[in-house]
């Protein structure tokens, strides 16, 4: 008997307290932790869990306003619903599997069902406070890391009924995190679009929608040309907004279940994609290829399901097969609604049906023209993969079910020295490296044919696995890692052009980042500081005293593999590439990569170290 087997006794069996289990295994409840650079980092899931409860109150007909404030890492959410029953406030935020969501008569077709959300927020927060107001009385409780600090007695109150939750995510778990307000605002806008008539106030600004998914699609199209006005259909518990882009090649979807943004789709999205193909084929009486029908399609769908089953606690993918237990299947429900309504719309609006047919035929021609090129490109990519010239892959990928899938990262580097350092420093489980050879081609204004004819682009899209469908994306995080000089900035812009031109939904989905690497190393015999700006260098010199050794890193290749581990590990600094709504993709590309060469050169020189926003 081995020593390990001998030590396996009754004393080896542990029973964790509810809060300890959540803190020990936070990924089970909120996905990855993260520092806030990514929109799927845990700090945003914490906000969502609290807001979900407020939204459920509105859905049930209580309260028409929600106030959200984020200041100095403290989040406060105030709703004007019914308020938590005062005698159960403590249980609802600190006792697992306790809540009203189990009573479908009280919460029908709600988002939160498992009685876990606010408990996870409580356990993962350095400070957590909840106050409930109802029937002229109120109760307040406060926690630290899930431990009760103070429970006030019930008292009278003149405040409006409802619930107020304030929390500050725990730095012990999330590190030196930061909130990106654009991510929060995007999430709140989705709640507004899905709940017409609800006013959501974010840091004093009102978010409100009158037209639901029509407003959502209009906002996200953002001036990029469409073939026909948005089709907006509603029936019972299903809503649809749909159009086709003039220039976009791929498909773009915004899918929701009970107001929850299912970023990974699920059974409802699969049914919708099938329904569109079936309807269009029958309308035109032609057996079109599904890819030609959906090429350039932009759509938003929303469905309400009783007791939905999601594939994880973060609720990003619907697994339910039925609208309600024992009821109609989601597939048949959506097929019936889409076929009947979309077919009717196409018959009534002949201009739309003609524009759609033209788009399908154009896609068909382009697909056939590219068929031969694609075949050669795949063969080239296969040979390159065999010789392992470009990609140093990792073991865990985004399109898998592995618990670390959200950590999957592809670094895009330039040159052998930089890629070599990152390759030797990386986590081989979740981090892959793709090495460019020189500057990529400026693909502004070119057709997708160039992606297959250009070796660098062809191999890059093959590495990302996005040739046929972006849903097959192999890495959650795509990180551009270039030198902090003029040439490095130019390479960034060329890569941004590639993604904006051909795969804009990667940027809209929050998958693209710029890696921050230090400009300086300042050290003495006792301590080493890595500085990402001139201000940090000056501060480090003052901290370390007289005559510290100062090294200016001219390029990534000058950073040793041992040092690189500090910059691509848990404390990796990433600047998300965020697409703001002020400019369309076309206008952005025209400025960055068009014929305004002097303006662009000056921009590159003046913006080498700014946060990347497009």
ZAPAPA-305481 format. One record per residue (C-alpha): residue in one letter; x, y, z. Coordinates in Angstrom, 1 decimal, always signed. Each point is the difference from the previous one (the first is absolute). Layout:
  resn       x       y       z
     A       X       Y       Z
...
***
This chain:
  resn       x       y       z
     X    +0.0    +0.0    +0.0
     X    +1.4    +3.4    -1.0
     X    +0.4    +2.9    +2.5
     X    -2.7    +2.0    -1.9
     X    -2.5    -2.9    +0.3
     X    +0.8    -0.4    +3.7
     X    -0.8    +3.6    +0.7
     X    -3.4    -0.2    -1.6
     X    -2.3    -0.1    +3.1
     X    -3.2    +1.5    +1.4
     X    +2.2    +3.1    +0.8
     X    +0.6    +0.5    -3.7
     X    -3.7    +0.7    -0.6
     X    -0.8    +3.7    +0.2
     X    -3.3    +1.8    +0.1
     X    +0.4    +3.6    -1.2
     X    -2.1    +2.9    +1.2
     X    -2.1    +1.6    -2.8
     X    +2.2    +3.0    -0.3
     X    +3.2    -2.0    +0.2
     X    -1.1    -2.2    -2.9
     X    -0.8    +3.0    -2.2
     X    +3.3    +1.7    +0.8
     X    +2.0    -3.2    -0.5
     X    -1.7    -0.8    -3.4
     X    -1.2    +3.4    -1.3
     X    +0.2    -1.2    -3.6
     X    -3.0    -2.3    +0.6
     X    -2.1    +3.1    +0.7
     X    +1.4    +2.9    -2.0
     X    +2.3    -1.5    -2.6
     X    +3.5    +1.4    -0.1
     X    +1.1    +2.7    +2.5
     X    +2.0    +2.4    -2.2
     X    +0.9    +3.6    +0.7
     X    -2.8    +1.7    -1.9
     X    +1.7    +0.2    -3.4
     X    -2.3    -2.6    -1.5
     X    -3.8    +0.4    -0.1
     X    -0.5    -3.5    +1.3
     X    +2.2    +0.5    +3.1
     X    -1.6    -0.8    +3.3
     X    -0.4    +3.5    +1.3
     X    -2.6    +0.6    -2.8
     X    -1.7    -3.2    +0.8
     X    -0.4    +1.2    +3.6
     X    -1.8    +3.1    -1.3
     X    -2.2    -2.1    -2.3
     X    -1.0    -2.3    +2.8
     X    -1.3    +2.9    +2.1
     X    -1.7    +1.8    -2.9
     X    -1.7    -3.3    -1.1
     X    -2.0    +0.1    +3.2
     X    -1.1    +3.6    -0.6
     X    -1.0    -0.9    -3.6
     X    -2.0    -2.9    +1.2
     X    -2.0    +2.4    +2.3
     X    -0.8    +2.2    -3.1
     X    -1.0    -3.0    -2.1
     X    -2.4    -1.0    +2.7
     X    -1.5    +3.5    -0.1
     X    +1.6    +1.7    +2.9
     X    +2.2    +3.1    -0.4
     X    +0.7    +1.9    -3.2
     X    +3.4    +1.4    +0.9
     X    +3.4    -1.5    +1.0
     X    +3.0    +2.1    +1.1
     X    +3.5    -1.2    -0.5
     X    +3.0    +1.9    +1.3
     X    +3.7    -1.0    -0.2
     X    +2.5    +2.1    +1.8
     X    +3.5    -0.8    +1.3
     X    -0.6    -3.8    -0.4
     X    -3.3    +0.2    +2.0
     X    -3.1    -1.1    -1.8
     X    -3.5    +0.9    +1.1
     X    -3.2    -1.3    -1.6
     X    -3.4    +1.4    +1.2
     X    -3.3    -1.4    -1.3
     X    -3.5    +1.0    +0.8
     X    -1.6    -3.4    +0.0
     X    -1.7    -1.8    +2.9
     X    +3.1    -0.2    +2.2
     X    +1.3    -3.1    +1.7
     X    -2.3    -1.2    +2.8
     X    +1.7    +1.5    +3.0
     X    +0.1    -3.1    +2.1
     X    +1.9    -1.8    -2.8
     X    +2.6    +2.6    -1.0
     X    +2.8    -1.9    +1.6
     X    -1.1    -3.4    -1.4
     X    -0.3    +1.4    -3.5
     X    +3.6    +1.3    -0.2
     X    +1.8    -2.6    +2.1
     X    -1.8    -3.3    -0.1
     X    +0.5    -2.1    -3.1
     X    -3.1    -1.4    -1.8
     X    -2.2    +2.6    +1.7
     X    -2.2    +2.4    -1.9
     X    -3.3    +0.7    -1.6
     X    +1.1    -1.0    -3.5
     X    -1.0    -3.6    +0.7
     X    -3.6    +1.1    +0.2
     X    -1.0    +0.4    -3.7
     X    -3.2    +1.7    +1.1
     X    +2.1    +2.9    +1.5
     X    +2.6    +0.1    -2.7
     X    -1.1    -1.3    -3.4
     X    +2.6    -0.2    -2.8
     X    +2.6    +1.7    +2.1
     X    +3.8    +0.1    -0.5
     X    +1.2    -1.1    +3.4
     X    -1.2    -3.5    +0.9
     X    +2.7    -1.6    +2.1
     X    +0.0    +2.1    +3.2
     X    +3.7    +0.6    -0.4
     X    +0.6    +3.4    -1.6
     X    +0.0    +2.5    +2.9
     X    +1.6    -2.6    +2.3
     X    +3.0    -0.1    -2.4
     X    +0.2    +3.8    -0.1
     X    -0.1    +0.0    +3.8
     X    +2.8    -2.6    +0.4
     X    +2.2    +1.6    -2.7
     X    -0.2    +3.5    +1.3
     X    +2.2    +1.9    +2.5
     X    -3.2    +1.9    +1.0
     X    -3.6    -0.9    -0.7
     X    -3.1    +1.8    +1.2
     X    -3.6    -0.7    -0.7
     X    -3.0    +2.1    +1.1
     X    -3.6    -0.9    -0.6
     X    -3.0    +2.4    +0.3
     X    -3.6    -1.1    +0.1
     X    -3.2    +0.9    +1.7
     X    +1.5    +3.1    +1.6
     X    +2.8    -2.0    +1.7
     X    +3.6    -0.8    -0.8
     X    +2.9    -2.4    +0.9
     X    +3.7    +0.3    -0.7
     X    +2.7    -2.7    +0.2
     X    +3.8    +0.4    -0.8
     X    +2.6    -2.7    -0.7
     X    +3.7    -0.4    -0.7
     X    +1.0    -3.0    -2.1
     X    -3.3    -1.5    +0.8
     X    +0.5    +0.4    +3.7
     X    -2.9    +1.9    +1.7
     X    +1.4    +3.3    +1.5
     X    -3.3    +1.6    +1.0
     X    -3.7    -0.7    +0.0
     X    -2.1    +3.0    +0.8
     X    -3.4    -0.4    +1.6
     X    -3.1    +0.7    -2.1
     X    -1.0    +3.7    +0.2
     X    -2.5    +2.3    -1.6
     X    +0.9    +1.7    -3.3
     X    -1.5    +2.6    -2.3
     X    +2.1    -1.3    -3.0
     X    -1.7    -1.5    -3.0
     X    -0.3    -3.8    +0.1
     X    +2.7    -2.0    -1.7
     X    +3.5    -1.4    +0.5
     X    +3.4    +1.7    +0.1
     X    +3.2    -2.1    -0.3
     X    +3.5    +1.5    +0.3
     X    +3.1    -2.1    -0.4
     X    +3.8    +0.4    -0.6
     X    +1.6    -3.1    -1.7
     X    +2.8    -1.5    +2.1
     X    +3.5    +1.0    -1.0
     X    +1.4    -3.1    +1.6
     X    -1.7    -2.0    -2.8
     X    -0.2    +2.5    -2.9
     X    +3.3    +1.7    +0.5
     X    +0.5    +3.6    -1.2
     X    -3.3    -0.1    -2.0
     X    -1.6    +2.9    -1.8
     X    -3.5    +0.5    -1.5
     X    -0.3    +1.0    -3.6
     X    -3.1    +2.1    -0.1
     X    -0.7    -0.8    -3.7
     X    -0.4    -3.7    +0.9
     X    -2.5    +0.9    +2.7
     X    -1.9    +2.4    -2.1
     X    -0.2    -2.6    -2.9
     X    -1.4    -2.5    +2.5
     X    -2.6    +2.5    +1.3
     X    -1.1    +1.0    -3.4
     X    -0.8    -3.6    -0.8
     X    -2.2    -0.1    +3.1
     X    -1.7    +3.2    -1.2
     X    -0.6    -1.4    -3.5
     X    -1.5    -3.2    +1.5
     X    -2.2    +1.8    +2.4
     X    -1.8    +2.8    -1.8
     X    -1.4    +2.6    +2.3
     X    +2.7    -0.6    +2.6
     X    +2.3    +3.0    +0.9
     X    +3.5    -1.0    +1.0
     X    +2.1    +2.8    +1.4
     X    +3.8    -0.6    -0.2
     X    +2.1    +2.5    +1.8
     X    -2.7    +2.6    -0.5
     X    -0.7    -0.7    -3.7
     X    -3.3    -1.5    -1.1
     X    -0.1    -3.1    -2.2
     X    -3.4    -0.6    -1.5
     X    -1.5    -1.8    -3.1
     X    -3.4    +0.3    -1.6
     X    +0.5    -2.5    -2.8
     X    +1.8    -2.9    +1.5
     X    +2.2    -2.1    -2.3
     X    -0.6    +2.5    -2.8
     X    +1.9    +2.6    +2.0
     X    +2.7    -2.6    +0.9
     X    +0.7    -0.9    -3.6
     X    -0.1    +3.7    -1.2
     X    +2.5    +0.9    +2.7
     X    +2.4    -2.8    -0.9
     X    -0.2    +0.4    -3.8
     X    +1.4    +3.5    +0.6
     X    -0.1    +1.4    -3.5
     X    +1.4    -3.1    -1.7
     X    -2.2    -0.4    -3.1
     X    -2.9    -2.5    +0.1
     X    -1.8    -1.4    -3.0
     X    -3.5    +0.6    +1.3
     X    -1.7    +1.6    +3.1
     X    +0.1    -2.1    +3.1
     X    -2.8    -2.6    +0.2
     X    -1.5    +0.1    +3.5
     X    -2.4    -2.8    +0.9
     X    -1.6    -0.9    +3.3
     X    -2.3    -2.8    +1.1
     X    -0.8    -1.3    +3.5
     X    +3.3    -0.6    +1.7
     X    +2.2    +0.4    -3.0
     X    +1.5    +3.2    -1.6
     X    +2.2    +0.4    -3.1
     X    +1.9    +2.7    -1.7
     X    +1.7    -0.9    -3.3
     X    +1.9    +1.5    -2.9
     X    +2.9    -0.6    -2.4
     X    +3.2    +2.1    -0.2
     X    +1.2    +1.2    -3.4
     X    +3.7    -0.6    +0.8
     X    +0.2    -2.5    +2.9
     X    +0.9    -3.6    -0.8
     X    -0.8    -1.9    +3.2
     X    -3.0    -0.3    +2.1
     X    -0.7    +2.1    +3.1
     X    -2.5    -0.9    +2.7
     X    -1.2    +1.5    +3.3
     X    -2.0    -2.7    +1.8
     X    -1.9    +0.2    +3.3
     X    -1.9    -2.3    +2.3
     X    -2.3    +1.6    +2.6
     X    +2.1    +3.2    -0.4
     X    +3.3    -1.8    +0.5
     X    +2.6    +0.6    -2.8
     X    +0.9    -3.5    -1.1
     X    +3.3    +0.8    -1.7
     X    +0.7    -3.6    -0.8
     X    -3.5    -0.5    -1.6
     X    -1.6    -3.3    +0.7
     X    -3.1    -1.9    -1.1
     X    -2.0    +3.1    -0.8
     X    +2.6    +1.5    -2.3
     X    +0.6    -3.3    -1.7
     X    -3.8    -0.2    -0.7
     X    -0.1    +3.6    -1.3
     X    +2.9    -0.6    -2.4
     X    -1.8    -3.1    -1.3
     X    -3.3    +1.8    -0.2
     X    +1.4    +2.8    -2.2
     X    +1.5    -2.5    -2.5
     X    -3.2    -2.0    -0.2
     X    -2.2    +3.0    -0.5
     X    +2.2    +1.6    -2.6
     X    +0.4    -3.2    -2.0
     X    -3.8    -0.6    +0.0
     X    -0.7    +3.7    -0.9
     X    +2.3    +0.0    -3.1
     X    -0.6    -3.7    -0.7
     X    +3.7    -0.5    -0.3
     X    +2.4    -2.2    +2.0
     X    +2.5    +2.7    +0.8
     X    +3.1    -0.8    +2.0
     X    -0.6    +1.0    +3.7
     X    +3.2    +2.0    +0.1
     X    -1.1    +2.1    -3.0
     X    -3.4    +0.7    +1.7
     X    +1.6    +1.1    +3.2
     X    +3.1    +1.8    -1.4
     X    +0.0    +3.5    +1.3
     X    -3.1    -0.6    +2.2
     X    -0.3    +2.1    +3.2
     X    -2.7    -1.1    +2.4
     X    -1.2    +0.3    +3.6
     X    -2.4    -2.5    +1.5
     X    -1.6    -0.2    +3.4
     X    -2.0    -2.8    +1.5
     X    -1.6    -0.6    +3.4
     X    +0.2    -3.5    +1.4
     X    -1.5    -1.4    +3.2
     X    +2.7    -1.5    +2.3
     X    +2.8    +0.3    -2.6
     X    +3.0    -2.3    +0.2
     X    +3.4    +1.7    -0.7
     X    +3.2    -1.8    -0.6
     X    +1.8    +1.9    +2.8
     X    -0.7    +2.3    +3.0
     X    +1.0    +3.0    -2.2
     X    -2.9    -0.8    -2.3
     X    +1.7    +0.6    -3.3
     X    -1.5    -2.9    -1.9
     X    -3.5    -1.4    +0.1
     X    -0.4    -3.8    +0.3
     X    -3.8    -0.2    +0.4
     X    -1.8    -1.9    -2.7
     X    -3.6    +1.0    +1.0
     X    -1.8    +3.3    +0.5
     X    -1.3    -1.3    +3.3
     X    +0.2    -3.4    +1.7
     X    -2.1    -2.4    -2.0
     X    -0.9    +2.6    -2.6
     X    +0.9    +0.8    -3.6
     X    +3.7    -0.4    -1.1
     X    +1.9    +3.3    -0.4
     X    +1.0    -1.2    -3.5
     X    -3.6    -0.4    -1.2
     X    -1.2    +3.1    +1.8
     X    +2.6    +2.2    -1.8
     X    -0.3    -1.8    -3.3
     X    -3.7    +0.6    -0.1
     X    +0.2    +3.7    +1.0
     X    +2.9    +0.9    -2.3
     X    -1.4    -1.8    -3.0
     X    -3.5    +1.5    +0.3
     X    +1.1    +3.6    +0.7
     X    +3.0    +0.2    -2.2
     X    -1.7    -1.6    -3.0
     X    -2.9    +2.4    +0.4
     X    +2.4    +3.0    +0.2
     X    +1.9    -1.0    -3.1
     X    -3.3    -0.4    -1.9
     X    -1.2    +3.4    +1.0
     X    +3.4    +1.9    -0.4
     X    +1.1    -0.9    -3.5
     X    +2.9    +2.5    +0.1
     X    +1.4    -1.9    +3.0
     X    -0.4    -3.4    -1.6
     X    +1.7    +1.2    -3.2
     X    +3.0    +1.5    +2.0
     X    +0.4    -3.2    +2.0
     X    -0.1    -2.1    -3.2
     X    +2.7    +2.2    -1.5
     X    +2.2    -0.4    +3.1
     X    -0.4    -3.8    +0.1
     X    +0.9    -0.3    -3.7
     X    +3.0    +2.3    +0.5
     X    +1.2    -2.2    +2.9
     X    -0.5    -3.1    -2.1
     X    +2.2    +1.4    -2.8
     X    +2.7    +1.1    +2.4
     X    +0.0    -3.4    +1.7
     X    +0.4    -1.8    -3.3
     X    +2.7    +2.4    -1.1
     X    +1.9    -0.6    +3.2
     X    -0.4    -3.7    +0.0
     X    +3.2    -0.7    -1.9
     X    +2.0    +2.6    +1.9
     X    -1.3    -1.4    +3.4
     X    +1.1    -3.5    -1.0
     X    +3.5    +1.2    -0.7
     X    +0.0    +2.1    +3.1
     X    -1.0    -2.9    +2.2
     X    +2.7    -2.2    -1.4
     X    +2.6    +2.8    +0.6
     X    -1.3    +0.4    +3.5
     X    +0.2    -3.7    +0.6
     X    +3.6    -0.2    -1.2
     X    +1.0    +3.0    +2.1
     X    -1.7    -1.6    +3.1
     X    +2.0    -3.3    -0.7
     X    +3.2    +1.9    +0.1
     X    -1.1    +2.1    +3.0
     X    +1.3    +3.2    -1.6
     X    -2.5    +2.5    +1.3
     X    -2.1    -1.3    +2.9
     X    +1.1    -1.3    +3.4
     X    -3.4    -1.3    +1.2
     X    -1.3    -0.5    +3.5
     X    -2.0    -2.9    +1.4
     X    -3.2    +1.7    +1.1
     X    -2.2    +1.9    -2.5
     X    -3.0    +2.3    +0.1
     X    -2.2    -2.3    -2.0
     X    +0.4    -2.8    +2.5
     X    -1.8    -0.7    +3.2
     X    +3.1    +0.2    +2.2
     X    -0.4    +2.0    +3.2
     X    +3.0    +2.3    -1.1
     X    -1.4    +0.7    -3.4
     X    -0.5    +3.7    +0.7
     X    +3.8    +0.3    +0.7
     X    +0.9    -1.3    -3.5
     X    +2.2    +2.6    -1.6
     X    +1.8    +0.4    -3.3
     X    +2.9    +2.5    -0.1
     X    +0.7    +1.5    -3.4
     X    +3.7    +1.0    -0.2
     X    +2.4    +1.3    -2.6
     X    +3.5    -1.6    -0.4
     X    +1.7    -3.1    +1.4
     X    +1.6    +1.6    +3.0
     X    -3.3    +1.4    +1.4
     X    -2.0    -3.2    -0.7
     X    +2.9    -2.1    +1.4
     X    -0.1    +1.9    +3.3
     X    -3.8    -0.3    +0.4
     X    +0.0    -3.6    -1.1
     X    +2.6    -0.9    +2.7
     X    -1.9    +2.0    +2.7
     X    -3.6    -0.9    -0.8
     X    -2.5    -2.4    +1.8
     X    -0.1    -2.8    -2.5
     X    -3.4    -1.0    +1.1
     X    -1.8    +3.2    -0.9
     X    +2.4    +2.3    -1.9
     X    +0.9    -0.4    -3.7
     X    +2.4    +2.1    -2.2
     X    -0.4    +0.9    -3.6
     X    +3.1    +1.6    -1.6
     X    -0.3    +2.5    -2.8
     X    +2.7    +0.4    -2.6
     X    +0.5    +3.7    -0.5
     X    -2.9    +2.5    -0.4
     X    -3.3    -1.3    -1.1
     X    -1.7    +1.2    -3.2
     X    -2.2    +3.1    +0.2
     X    -3.3    -1.7    -0.9
     X    -2.1    +3.2    +0.1
     X    -2.6    -0.1    -2.8
     X    +1.0    -3.5    -1.2
     X    -2.4    -2.9    -0.3
     X    +0.1    -3.2    +2.1
     X    +1.8    -1.7    -2.9
     X    +3.2    +1.6    +1.3
     X    -0.4    -1.9    +3.3
     X    +0.5    -3.2    -1.8
     X    +2.6    +1.2    -2.5
     X    +2.2    +1.6    +2.7
     X    +2.0    -2.6    +2.0
     X    +0.1    +2.0    +3.2
     X    -3.7    +0.7    +0.1
     X    -1.0    -3.5    -1.1
     X    +2.1    -1.6    +2.7
     X    -1.3    +2.4    +2.6
     X    -3.7    -0.7    -0.7
     X    +0.8    -3.7    -0.1
     X    +1.7    +0.3    +3.4
     X    -3.0    +1.8    +1.4
     X    -2.3    -2.5    -1.7
     X    -2.4    +2.7    -1.3
     X    +0.0    -0.8    -3.7
     X    -3.5    -1.5    -0.1
     X    -1.6    +1.4    +3.2
     X    +1.2    +2.2    +2.8
     X    -1.9    -2.2    +2.4
     X    +2.9    -2.4    -0.4
     X    +2.5    +2.5    +1.3
     X    +2.8    -1.9    +1.8
     X    +1.3    +2.7    +2.3
     X    -2.1    +2.3    +2.2
     X    +2.8    +2.6    +0.2
     X    +1.8    +1.2    -3.2
     X    +3.0    +2.1    +1.2
     X    +2.1    +2.1    -2.3
     X    +3.5    +0.1    +1.4
     X    +2.2    +2.4    -1.8
     X    +2.9    +2.3    +0.8
     X    -0.7    +3.4    +1.6
     X    +1.4    +2.0    -2.9
     X    -1.3    +1.5    -3.3
     X    +0.4    -3.3    -1.9
     X    -1.8    -1.9    +2.8
     X    -2.9    +2.5    -0.1
     X    -0.2    -0.3    -3.7
     X    -0.2    -3.8    +0.2
     X    -2.8    +0.4    +2.6
     X    -2.0    +2.2    -2.4
     X    +0.5    -2.5    -2.9
     X    -1.3    -2.8    +2.2
     X    -2.9    +2.1    +1.2
     X    -0.8    +0.7    -3.6
     X    -0.1    -3.7    -0.8
     X    -2.4    -0.7    +2.9
     X    -2.2    +3.1    -0.7
     X    -0.2    -0.8    -3.7
     X    -0.7    -3.7    +0.1
     X    -0.9    -1.0    +3.6
     X    -1.5    +3.0    +1.8
     X    -2.1    -2.2    +2.3
     X    +3.3    -1.1    +1.7
     X    +0.4    +3.6    +1.2
     X    -3.7    +0.5    +0.8
     X    +0.2    -3.3    +2.0
     X    +2.8    +1.4    +2.1
     X    +2.6    -2.6    -1.1
     X    +2.8    +2.4    -1.3
     X    +2.7    +1.5    +2.3
     X    +3.3    +1.8    -0.1
     X    +2.7    -1.3    +2.3
     X    +1.7    +2.6    +2.2
     X    +3.7    -0.7    +0.6
     X    +2.4    +2.1    +2.1
     X    +2.0    +2.8    -1.5
     X    +2.5    +0.0    +2.8
     X    +1.6    -2.2    +2.6
     X    +1.2    +1.9    +3.1
     X    +1.8    -2.0    +2.6
     X    +2.5    -0.1    +2.8
     X    +1.5    -2.9    +1.9
     X    -3.2    -0.6    +2.0
     X    -2.9    +0.8    -2.3
     X    -1.0    +0.1    -3.6
     X    -2.8    +2.2    -1.4
     X    -1.4    -0.3    -3.5
     X    -1.4    +3.3    -1.3
     X    -2.6    +0.4    -2.7
     X    +0.2    +3.8    -0.3
     X    +2.3    +3.0    +0.7
     X    -1.9    +0.8    +3.2
     X    +0.5    -3.6    +1.3
     X    +3.7    +0.3    -0.8
     X    +0.4    +3.2    +2.0
     X    -2.0    -1.5    +2.9
     X    +2.2    -3.1    +0.0
     X    +3.2    +2.0    +0.0
     X    -1.2    +2.0    +3.0
     X    -1.0    -3.2    +1.8
     X    +3.2    -1.9    -0.6
     X    +2.3    +2.9    +1.0
     X    +3.2    +1.3    -1.7
     X    +1.5    -1.4    -3.1
     X    -2.2    -3.0    -0.8
     X    +0.7    -1.9    -3.1
     X    -2.4    +1.1    -2.8
     X    -0.5    -2.1    -3.2
     X    -2.1    +1.2    -2.9
     X    -1.7    -2.9    -1.8
     X    +0.2    +0.8    -3.7
     X    -2.0    -3.1    -1.0
     X    -1.7    -3.1    +1.2
     X    +3.0    -2.1    -1.1
     X    +2.2    +1.8    +2.6
     X    -2.2    -1.4    +2.8
     X    +1.3    -3.3    +1.3
     X    -2.4    -3.0    +0.3
     X    +0.4    +0.1    +3.8
     X    -1.1    +3.6    +0.1
     X    -2.8    -0.5    -2.5
     X    -1.7    -2.4    +2.5
     X    -0.8    +3.1    +2.0
     X    -1.8    +1.7    -2.9
     X    -2.1    -2.8    -1.4
     X    -0.9    -1.7    +3.3
     X    -2.8    +0.7    +2.5
     X    +0.9    +3.8    +0.1
     X    +0.0    +0.3    -3.8
     X    -1.0    +3.5    -1.1
     X    -2.3    +0.1    -3.0
     X    -1.6    +3.0    -1.7
     X    -3.4    -1.1    -1.5
     X    -0.7    +1.1    -3.5
     X    -3.4    +1.6    +0.4
     X    -2.1    +1.1    -2.9
     X    -1.8    +3.2    +0.8
     X    -3.2    +0.9    -1.8
     X    +1.0    +3.5    -1.2
     X    +1.6    -1.3    -3.2
     X    -0.9    -2.8    -2.4
     X    +2.6    -2.7    -0.9
     X    +0.4    +1.7    -3.4
     X    +0.7    +3.4    +1.5
     X    +2.5    -1.5    +2.4
     X    +1.9    -1.9    -2.7
     X    +0.0    +3.1    -2.2
     X    +1.8    +2.0    +2.6
     X    +2.4    -2.7    +1.2
     X    +0.9    -1.6    -3.3
     X    -1.3    +2.2    -2.8
     X    +1.9    +2.7    -2.0
     X    +0.4    +2.5    +2.8
     X    +3.6    -1.0    +0.5
     X    +1.4    +3.1    +1.9
     X    -3.0    +0.0    +2.4
     X    +0.5    -3.7    +0.7
     X    +3.8    +0.3    +0.5
     X    -0.6    +2.8    +2.5
     X    -2.6    -2.1    +1.8
     X    +2.4    -2.9    +0.4
     X    +2.8    +2.2    +1.4
     X    -2.3    +1.7    +2.5
     X    -1.9    -3.1    +1.2
     X    +2.6    -2.7    +0.5
     X    -1.0    -0.7    +3.6
     X    -3.7    +1.0    +0.2
     X    -2.8    -2.5    +0.8
     X    -1.2    -1.4    -3.3
     X    -3.6    +0.9    -0.9
     X    -1.5    -0.3    -3.4
***
